[in-house]
Amino acid sequence: MNKLKTILFAVCSLVLVTIGTSVKADSANFAGPYIGLTASAYGVEADGTSTSLTVSEDSVHSQKDSVQIGKVAGVVGVEVGYALPLGSAMLLDVGATYHSGEAKIDHDGGSVGAAAVSFVIDDLVTLYVAPSLVLSDTSSLYVKVGLSEADTGVTGDITTPARLSGTTWAIGTRTVLDSGIFIRTEAGISDYNGISAHGKGTTIQSSTSYSAEPTIAFGTVSLGFRF
């Protein structure tokens, strides 16, 4: 994942620098506060493990299963921000997004007889900065980096893990009309810290633990208004 983020950032930077040598446009067309509605497709992937401990009279047996877990989900949300001009062809876009919707990732432990549990990720919030390059009077290209958080929940007889936090990287374009209406398209990834939980002891032993490290790849389309 670190390699993917490095490649994405390098490609984005190269595109901005290359185009920036010849762009002649007015950043004032994009500057100012804005608000928008978003629709996103999220692909959630995670490397998951479950570890169970069985104790008998004469031995202690530990079993660890590794599984790939994933889910594709569609979510909607809102964004607000402010684009600050940094010259005739550059802006610094500062904003926040909130996505309402959930992605449920199932975890069956990978072995026969293992209890099925699920992690639920929802209410994703990202605070971001996005250096932007003005390509013309109506279009711009940007690279985004942000801090992301999400709520977590579970189904099954396991404890609820802590709130997720991570880093988001993205590249996108924004087209602004004379009326102030804009359309934004964006693609990126969010890399989160690990989820961990253990059994509550009713149907799943407290010695059984579950963990996963989720990564979200997403594509987003926004429709909004620049004031």
KAJOSUL-V624315 format. One record per residue. OMEGA is omega as a letter, one per 20 degrees, with the letter a starting at -180 (none if undefined). D_LAST is the distance of its C-alpha to the last C-alpha in Angstrom with 2 decimals. Layout:
OMEGA_D_LAST + OMEGA_D_LAST
This chain:
r_37.43 + r_37.25 + r_38.30 + r_35.59 + r_32.87 + r_34.49 + r_34.65 + a_31.02 + a_29.88 + r_32.34 + r_31.29 + a_27.58 + r_28.43 + r_30.78 + a_28.30 + a_25.72 + a_28.47 + a_30.10 + a_27.14 + a_25.87 + a_29.07 + a_28.28 + r_24.50 + a_23.25 + a_19.52 + a_16.49 + a_14.30 + r_11.75 + a_10.51 + a_9.54 + r_8.76 + a_6.36 + r_5.67 + r_5.84 + a_8.41 + r_11.18 + a_14.75 + r_17.55 + a_21.14 + r_23.64 + a_27.33 + r_29.12 + a_32.58 + r_34.30 + r_37.44 + r_39.79 + a_43.25 + r_44.97 + r_48.32 + a_50.49 + r_53.52 + a_56.30 + r_59.34 + a_62.59 + r_65.42 + a_69.00 + a_72.29 + a_73.01 + r_69.72 + a_65.97 + r_63.99 + r_60.39 + r_58.48 + r_55.14 + r_53.29 + a_50.39 + r_48.11 + a_45.01 + a_42.47 + a_39.29 + r_36.89 + a_34.14 + r_31.48 + a_28.28 + r_25.52 + a_22.11 + a_19.37 + r_15.82 + r_13.76 + a_11.25 + r_10.68 + r_9.64 + a_10.64 + r_12.82 + r_14.48 + a_18.27 + a_19.43 + a_18.97 + a_19.20 + r_18.46 + r_15.74 + a_16.25 + r_14.14 + a_14.89 + a_14.40 + r_16.46 + r_17.60 + r_19.90 + r_22.26 + a_24.56 + a_27.80 + r_31.04 + a_33.29 + a_36.97 + a_39.37 + a_43.06 + a_45.73 + r_49.34 + r_51.08 + a_52.54 + a_56.09 + r_58.25 + r_58.10 + a_55.06 + r_52.82 + r_49.47 + r_46.36 + r_42.63 + r_39.66 + r_36.36 + r_33.00 + r_29.92 + a_26.67 + r_25.43 + r_22.92 + r_21.76 + a_20.23 + r_19.51 + a_18.91 + r_18.42 + a_19.39 + r_17.86 + r_19.46 + a_17.85 + r_20.30 + r_19.08 + a_16.28 + a_14.97 + r_16.49 + r_16.95 + a_19.54 + r_19.50 + a_22.07 + r_21.31 + a_23.60 + r_23.25 + a_25.35 + r_25.90 + r_27.75 + r_29.12 + r_31.48 + r_34.95 + a_37.57 + r_40.97 + a_43.40 + a_47.06 + r_49.30 + r_47.44 + r_45.45 + a_41.64 + r_40.30 + r_37.86 + r_34.09 + r_33.05 + a_31.22 + a_30.65 + r_28.69 + r_26.26 + a_26.15 + r_24.12 + a_23.17 + r_20.53 + r_18.45 + r_14.85 + a_14.33 + r_11.12 + a_11.70 + a_11.07 + a_9.35 + r_6.50 + r_8.91 + r_10.60 + a_14.09 + r_15.55 + a_19.32 + r_21.18 + a_24.77 + r_26.31 + r_28.79 + a_29.01 + a_32.34 + r_33.37 + a_36.28 + r_39.32 + r_40.01 + r_43.45 + r_45.35 + a_48.98 + r_51.07 + r_51.52 + r_55.19 + r_55.48 + r_55.32 + a_54.17 + r_56.14 + r_54.43 + r_55.82 + a_53.66 + r_50.35 + r_47.37 + r_44.74 + r_42.03 + a_39.49 + r_36.48 + a_34.21 + r_31.27 + a_30.30 + r_27.19 + a_25.11 + r_21.57 + a_19.29 + r_15.67 + a_13.51 + a_9.88 + r_6.34 + a_3.80 + none_0.00
